[in-house]
């Protein structure tokens, strides 16, 4: 199990998910800022 978890494919997938989550968070922050005005 650990070997497959360290595979490049899984690492790329994890990085993609992290990136998308960060995008969602920044988008929410931007929307919140627009609503506050």
PyMOL commands that set and color helices and strands:
alter all, ss='L'
color gray80, all
select helices_A, chain A and resi 2-5+8-36
alter helices_A, ss='H'
color red, helices_A
deselect
rebuild
show_as cartoon
